[in-house]
C-alpha cells in the first residue's frame, strides 16, 4: 500500500499551473483528508489550489490566501496537507527558497504529515509518459524524499492520457490562481469549471 495518494484532479491542477506559466516560478496548496490514525494510514491528497506566479514571497497576500483556502478546506472536511511548487530555472528542483520554505514550514506546523511536491520542469511535455513530480514528506522534524513506489496516482495510465488531452486542449488557460484573482476578483480561484473539465477527462480515460 502506498504511503501517499494523489487524486487525478490534484495532480492535473499542479501540472496545468506549471504549464500555464512555464517562464515563472509557481506555487500552490494541497488539500487532503486527515489520516484516521498516526500509525501509517495512507495520506490522501484530493485537490490542489493554485496560489501565485508573480511574486511568491509577498507574505500579506500569502496569509490572505492561506486563510481563504483553510476556510474552503474546512467546509469540505479537508485540511491543508501540503505545498507544491515549480521553480523558474528548468534545472532547479530545490525547495529551500525563502518563499517555499516559509509556507511549507507553516503547513508542517499545523499538519505533521505534510508533503511538498516539486515539478521537475525537464520532464514537462505535452505528451508526458513519466510523472514529473518529486515528493517529500515532513517526518521527525525534516523533509524526507519519498520513493516513487510509495506514491499512488489515481487513474494510472489513464491519468497520463487524460493529461495529454487536457494539455492538447490548452485547459491550462482556464486555470485561475490567486494572482489572477487579485487582478480580477470575478475570476474564481476555486476553479470550479476547471475541476469539471478535469473530472470529465479522467472519466473518459478510465
N, C-alpha and C positions, 0 to 999 in steps of 0.2 A: 504493500500500500504506500502511495506517495505521501510525503510529509505536507506538501502544499499543492493545492489545485487552483487553476485559473479557469474561470468561465470563458467561453468564447467571446462574450461581449467585452469583458475586461481586457483580454488580450488584444482584440481588434481595435479598441479605442486608444490603447497605448501606441500601437503601430500607426494608426491613422494620424494621431497627433504628431508623431515624428515625421510622417510623410508630408504633412501639410507645411511644415517648416523645416525643410532639410538644411537650410542655411543657419538655423538658430539652435541654441540650447532650449530644451523644453522640459517641463516637469508637471507632475500631477499626483493625485492621491489615489490610493487603492482602498476600496471598501470590502470588508469581509464579514463572515459570520464568526461570532465568538466561539472558540473551541469549547466543547462541553466539559473538558477537564484539562488539567495541565500535564497529563500523562501521555501526550503524543497523539491526541486526536488530530486528524487532518485539518489544517487551516484552509478554508475555502475563500478565495478572492473572487467576488461575484461581480464587481463593477469597478470602473476607473473614472475619475473626474479630472479632466484636463485643467491645469492651473495657468501657467504662463509661458510665453515665448519671447517676451521683450526684455523684461528686467526681473530676473528670478529672485533677486535679493532685496526687493522692496518690502521690508518687514510689515509695515502697516497694512498693505494690501494682502500679504500672506495671512496675517492674523484675521482679517475680514473673511477671506476665502475659507480658511480653516474652520471658523465659526459657522459659516453658512453650510459647509459640507458636513460638519458634525451634526447639525440640526437635521439635514436631509437623511444622513445615515441613521440617526436615532429614530426617525419617523418610519424607517423601513426595517427596524430591528437589526441594524448593522453597526459596525464600528469602523473607524479609520484604522485600517490594519497595515498600511504600508505606503510607500512612496515610489514613484517611477521617474526616470529621467533619461534624456539623451543629451550628450554634450555636443558643443558646436564643432569641435575637431573630430574628423571622421575616425581617427585612431584612438580617441580618448574614451575609455570606459571607466574612468575613475569616479568615485563618489565623494571625494574629500574637499570639494569646493565649499566655501562658507555657506552659500545658499542651500546646497544639497544637505550639508551636514546639520545645519540648524533645524531644518524642517524634519528630517528623518529622525534626529535625536529627540525632538519634541514628541513625535509619534511614538517612539520607543518608550518614552517615559510613561505614556498612558496605555500602551499595549505591549506587553512583554514579548509577544511572538512576532513583532513587526517584521515586515520584509521590505527589501529595496530591489526594484527591478531596473536594470540598466540596459538600454538599447545599444547593441553593437552596430554602429552605423555601417560598418563594412559589409554587413550581411543583409542590408535593406535593399531589396529589389522588388519590382512589380510581381515577379513570379517566384517568390521565395520558396525554396524547398527545404530550408532549415529554419530553426527558430532563433531569432536574433536577441532574445532576452537572456540576461545573466542575472541570476537571483542570489541574493544574500539574505540571511535572517539573523535577527538580533538574539544572541544567546550568551549567557554568562558575561554580560557587560560589553560585548563586542559584536561586530558584524561578521558573520561567517558565511563564506561562499557555499552554495548548495549545488551538489552534483545534479546534472540534468535528469538522472534516473529517479531523483526524489521529488520531481515536479511533474504534475499531470496537467495537461491542457485539454479541456473539454472539446471533443469533436475529432481529435486525432488528425488523420489525413484530410478529412472533410473540412477541418478548420483552415488548412492551407489553401484548399480550393475556394472556400468562401472568401478568404482574404484576397486571393487573386482577383476575384470578381469585384470585390469592394474597391480595390486599388484601380482596376481597369475602368470602373465606372466613376472614378475620382470622388468617392464618397468622403474622402478627407476634406474636401472643400466645404462640406456641410458641418464639420466639427466646430464647436464653439468652446473656446477656453475662456478663462476669466479676463485675460487681456481683451479679447473680442467683446465680452460682456461689458467691461468698463468703458470701452469706446462707444458702445451702443447697447444700452440696458434692455432694449427689446429683444436682443439675442439671448437665447435660453442656454445658460451654462450647464443645465441638467441634460441637454442633448436628447430629449425625448424622441424626436423624429429620427435622429441617427440611430438611437437604440433599436427602433423598429426596423430600420433598414438592415442593421447588423443581424438582428434576430431572424429576419426573413432569409438573409443569405445563409445563415447557419442551418436553418430548417431545410433549405434546398440542397444542402450538401452533406446530409447525414448519411 
